[in-house]
């Protein structure tokens, strides 16, 4: 009897001892697939992020049953186990017992997930110890960790043994922290995996996979093609994840990240690392330019902008900001002898420490603002400009201890629009 499987493995060397297993689990997901008369549970791993979706690699047999299309595919994350998210198939090698599948998930996803990195450089030939993370149906628990041993190659197939079971199907094979293969099936005491060199090439060439994914390079020296631009991102500390326009472009594990062949345009650059505050910049690339960015991350939790902000030079005007995820809404509140009223409203995004807003005033004029959040989260500094004249005006706001109710005057119904602040 052949039991199809897929699982994650990590070498139990000194490198494994330094690897945080809880972090690796954040990159492994549970996949529950519903068919007309059956249900499967398998494993997958987070490989990339696009503008709207997280992309998950798994085995094709996890999301198909004798060529029957799945009625639903639900994905559960390690850090958000109370809720499952609906997934869609981007591409799969249907009908192939050694096939891969690529899924995409969107929604209000947890932002503390971990992206597992392909390892196409490590050479394993037999005897290397691995670990598995998955969902064995018998004798195991969710995100169960077990051991395995690499036995060698049979043609293009990586073979290994270990304590695996049905339900491990869909995860990655990790060796010393990197994905070295994708396990397809188990026959007897041995399991088969598709090597990372083949699996990575396959999924990254499929239509729908996020583009502009760059490899870390110790010495970045991109050749800028005529009419194009290049971006080099260096981070302190290293091992940080880099995103360009919300697409994952690499991790600074072996040096700066290089993104080549970019069209001259405006790009949002975001750098994240667990235990550090995100770093973000909006940059404008020109034709033929090779721009170097150095991102220094501050230790600590992510800062938010929810609260009341004031310009000390204008004590009668307050700005009420409400943040949900990266989305921020703004209400400008003016207090005078005539009462308290909302004189402008806006919305925008907080990317790292960069807050970009669009606003409309009570007079009908529109404009935009661009500010940076200070390291202590107490000051917003930048510029705003009305579209009527497009003249940048400096702005500096300080976070106060006020609440929106402090502005409300008895009988002032005009201020009801901000009474639900922070909800």
Residue pairs with C-beta under 8 A, 6 or more apart in sequence:
2 185
2 186
2 187
3 165
3 166
3 185
3 186
4 59
4 61
4 97
4 166
4 169
4 184
4 185
4 186
5 134
5 164
5 165
5 166
5 168
5 169
5 183
5 184
5 185
5 186
5 191
6 42
6 43
6 44
6 58
6 59
6 62
6 134
6 168
6 169
6 170
6 171
6 172
6 182
6 183
6 184
7 43
7 132
7 133
7 134
7 148
7 162
7 164
7 168
7 169
7 171
7 172
7 173
7 183
7 191
8 24
8 28
8 43
8 45
8 116
8 131
8 132
8 133
8 134
8 171
8 172
8 173
8 174
8 179
9 130
9 131
9 132
9 133
9 148
9 160
9 162
9 173
9 174
9 175
9 180
10 16
10 19
10 21
10 24
10 130
10 131
10 133
10 174
10 175
10 176
10 177
11 128
11 129
11 130
11 131
11 174
11 175
11 176
12 129
12 130
12 131
12 147
13 129
13 176
15 176
15 177
16 131
16 176
16 177
19 176
19 177
21 133
21 145
23 114
23 274
24 114
24 116
24 133
24 174
24 177
25 78
25 114
25 133
25 143
26 77
26 78
26 79
26 112
26 113
26 114
27 45
27 46
27 113
27 114
27 115
27 116
27 172
28 43
28 44
28 45
28 46
28 78
28 116
28 133
28 134
28 143
28 171
28 172
29 43
29 44
29 45
29 46
29 56
29 75
29 76
29 77
29 78
30 41
30 42
30 43
30 75
30 76
30 135
30 142
30 143
31 40
31 41
31 42
31 43
31 44
31 56
31 58
31 62
31 63
31 73
31 74
31 75
31 87
31 103
31 170
32 39
32 40
32 41
32 73
32 74
32 75
32 76
32 84
33 39
33 40
33 41
33 42
33 62
33 63
33 65
33 70
33 72
33 73
33 74
34 70
34 71
34 72
34 73
34 74
35 65
35 68
35 70
35 71
36 68
36 71
38 65
40 62
40 65
40 169
41 135
41 137
41 167
42 58
42 59
42 62
42 135
42 167
42 168
42 169
42 170
42 171
43 58
43 62
43 133
43 134
43 135
43 167
43 168
43 169
43 170
43 171
44 56
44 57
44 58
44 62
44 75
44 103
44 170
44 171
45 56
45 57
45 58
45 116
45 171
45 172
45 179
46 54
46 55
46 56
46 113
46 114
46 115
46 116
47 55
47 56
47 57
47 102
47 115
47 116
47 118
47 203
48 54
48 55
48 115
48 209
48 210
48 213
48 247
48 248
49 55
49 115
49 210
49 243
49 246
49 247
49 248
50 104
50 210
50 246
50 247
50 248
51 245
51 246
51 247
52 106
52 246
53 104
53 105
53 106
54 104
54 105
54 106
54 109
54 113
55 90
55 102
55 103
55 104
55 209
55 210
56 75
56 87
56 102
56 103
56 104
56 105
57 100
57 101
57 102
57 103
57 172
57 182
57 199
57 203
58 100
58 101
58 102
58 103
58 169
58 170
58 171
59 99
59 100
59 101
59 169
59 170
59 182
59 183
59 184
60 92
60 93
60 94
60 95
60 96
60 99
60 100
60 101
61 97
61 99
61 169
62 101
62 169
62 170
63 70
63 73
63 89
63 92
63 101
63 103
64 70
64 92
64 94
64 95
64 101
67 94
67 95
70 89
72 86
73 86
73 87
73 88
73 89
73 103
74 84
74 85
74 86
74 87
75 84
75 85
75 86
75 87
75 103
75 105
76 83
76 84
76 85
77 85
77 109
77 110
77 113
78 143
79 110
79 112
79 113
80 109
80 110
81 142
85 105
85 106
85 107
85 109
86 105
86 107
87 103
87 104
87 105
88 103
88 104
88 105
89 101
89 102
89 103
90 102
90 103
90 104
90 206
90 208
90 209
91 101
91 102
91 203
91 206
91 207
91 208
92 99
92 100
92 101
92 102
93 99
93 100
93 101
93 202
97 184
97 185
98 157
98 184
98 185
98 192
98 194
99 184
100 182
100 194
100 199
100 202
100 203
102 203
102 206
102 208
102 209
104 208
108 325
111 325
112 274
114 274
115 241
115 248
115 251
116 172
116 174
116 178
116 179
117 177
117 178
117 179
117 251
117 253
118 178
118 179
118 196
118 199
118 200
119 174
119 175
119 176
119 177
119 178
119 179
119 180
119 196
120 196
120 197
120 200
122 175
122 176
122 178
122 180
124 150
124 158
124 175
124 180
125 150
125 152
125 153
126 150
126 151
126 152
127 149
127 150
128 149
128 150
128 175
129 147
129 148
129 149
129 150
130 147
130 148
130 149
130 150
130 160
130 162
130 173
130 174
130 175
131 145
131 146
131 147
131 148
131 174
132 144
132 145
132 146
132 147
132 148
132 162
132 163
132 164
132 168
132 171
133 143
133 144
133 145
133 171
133 174
134 140
134 143
134 144
134 164
134 167
134 168
134 169
134 170
134 171
135 142
135 143
135 144
135 167
135 168
136 144
136 146
136 164
136 165
136 166
136 167
136 168
137 165
137 166
137 167
138 165
138 166
139 165
140 146
140 165
140 167
146 162
146 163
146 164
147 162
147 163
148 160
148 161
148 162
148 163
148 164
148 191
149 160
149 161
149 162
150 158
150 159
150 160
150 175
151 159
151 160
151 161
151 190
152 159
153 159
153 195
154 192
156 194
156 195
156 198
157 184
157 192
157 193
157 194
157 195
158 173
158 180
158 181
158 192
158 193
158 194
158 195
159 190
159 191
159 192
159 193
160 173
160 190
160 191
160 193
161 189
161 190
161 191
162 191
164 183
164 186
164 191
168 183
169 183
171 183
172 179
172 181
172 182
173 179
173 180
173 181
173 182
173 183
173 193
173 196
174 180
178 196
179 196
179 199
179 200
180 195
180 196
181 193
181 194
181 195
181 196
181 199
182 193
182 194
182 196
182 199
183 191
183 192
183 193
183 194
184 192
184 193
184 194
185 191
185 192
186 192
203 209
204 213
210 247
210 248
211 247
212 244
212 245
212 247
212 249
212 259
212 262
213 247
213 248
213 249
213 250
214 249
214 250
214 257
214 258
214 259
214 260
215 250
215 258
216 250
216 251
216 252
216 253
216 254
216 255
216 256
216 257
217 254
217 255
217 256
217 257
217 258
218 254
218 255
219 255
220 232
220 255
220 256
220 258
222 230
222 232
222 258
222 260
222 290
223 260
224 230
224 260
224 288
224 289
224 290
225 260
225 261
226 288
227 264
227 287
227 288
228 260
228 261
228 262
228 263
228 264
228 287
228 288
229 262
229 263
229 264
229 285
229 286
229 287
229 288
229 289
229 290
229 291
230 258
230 259
230 260
230 261
230 262
230 289
230 290
230 291
231 244
231 258
231 259
231 262
231 267
231 269
231 283
231 285
231 290
231 291
231 293
232 256
232 257
232 258
232 259
232 290
232 291
232 292
232 293
233 242
233 249
233 252
233 256
233 257
233 259
233 269
233 271
233 293
233 295
234 252
234 255
234 256
234 292
234 293
234 294
234 295
235 242
235 252
235 256
235 271
235 273
235 279
235 294
235 295
235 296
235 297
236 294
236 295
236 296
236 297
237 273
237 276
237 297
238 252
238 253
238 255
239 251
239 252
239 253
239 273
240 251
240 252
240 271
240 272
240 273
240 276
240 295
240 297
241 248
241 250
241 251
241 271
241 272
241 273
242 248
242 249
242 250
242 251
242 252
242 257
242 269
242 270
242 271
243 249
243 268
243 269
243 270
243 271
243 272
244 259
244 267
244 268
244 269
244 270
245 267
245 268
246 268
246 270
249 257
249 259
250 257
251 257
262 285
264 285
264 286
264 287
264 289
265 284
265 285
266 282
266 283
266 284
266 285
267 282
267 283
267 284
267 285
268 280
268 281
268 282
268 351
268 354
269 280
269 281
269 282
269 283
269 293
269 295
270 278
270 279
270 280
270 351
270 352
271 278
271 279
271 280
271 295
271 297
271 352
272 278
272 279
273 297
275 299
276 297
276 298
276 299
276 300
277 297
277 298
277 299
277 300
277 301
277 302
277 303
277 352
277 353
277 375
278 297
278 302
278 351
278 352
278 353
279 295
279 296
279 297
279 352
279 353
280 351
280 352
280 353
280 354
281 293
281 295
281 352
281 354
282 351
282 354
282 356
282 370
283 291
283 293
285 291
298 375
303 353
303 373
303 377
304 323
304 350
304 377
305 321
305 323
305 328
305 350
305 355
305 373
305 377
305 380
306 321
306 322
306 323
306 422
307 321
307 399
307 400
308 318
308 319
308 320
308 321
308 399
308 400
308 401
308 402
308 403
308 404
308 406
309 318
309 319
309 320
309 321
309 380
309 397
309 398
309 399
309 400
310 317
310 318
310 319
310 397
310 398
310 400
310 402
311 317
311 395
311 396
311 397
311 398
312 398
316 334
316 335
316 336
317 332
317 333
317 334
317 335
317 343
318 332
318 333
318 335
318 400
318 402
318 407
319 330
319 331
319 332
319 333
319 397
320 330
320 331
320 333
320 404
320 418
320 421
321 328
321 329
321 330
322 328
322 329
322 330
322 421
322 422
323 350
326 349
326 350
326 351
327 347
327 348
327 349
328 347
328 348
328 349
328 350
328 355
328 357
329 345
329 346
329 347
330 344
330 345
330 346
330 347
330 348
330 357
330 359
331 342
331 344
331 345
331 417
331 418
332 342
332 343
332 344
332 345
332 346
332 359
332 361
333 340
333 341
333 342
333 343
333 404
333 407
333 415
333 418
334 340
334 341
334 342
334 343
335 407
335 409
339 409
339 412
339 414
340 407
340 408
340 409
340 412
340 414
340 415
341 362
341 412
341 414
341 415
342 362
342 414
342 415
342 417
342 418
343 361
343 362
344 359
344 360
344 361
344 362
345 359
345 360
346 357
346 358
346 359
346 360
346 369
347 357
347 358
348 355
348 356
348 357
348 358
348 369
349 355
349 356
350 373
353 372
353 373
353 374
353 375
354 370
354 371
354 372
354 373
355 369
355 370
355 371
355 372
355 373
355 380
355 382
356 368
356 369
356 370
357 368
357 369
357 370
357 371
358 366
358 367
358 368
359 366
359 367
359 368
359 369
359 384
360 366
361 367
365 386
365 387
365 388
366 386
366 387
367 384
367 385
367 386
367 387
367 388
368 384
368 385
368 387
369 382
369 383
369 384
369 385
369 395
370 382
370 383
370 384
371 380
371 381
371 382
371 383
371 395
371 397
372 380
372 381
372 382
373 379
373 380
374 380
374 381
377 399
378 398
378 399
379 396
379 397
379 398
379 399
380 395
380 396
380 397
381 395
381 396
381 397
382 394
382 395
383 392
383 393
383 394
383 395
384 392
384 393
384 395
385 391
385 392
385 393
403 421
404 415
404 418
404 419
404 421
405 419
407 415
407 418
408 415
408 419
409 415
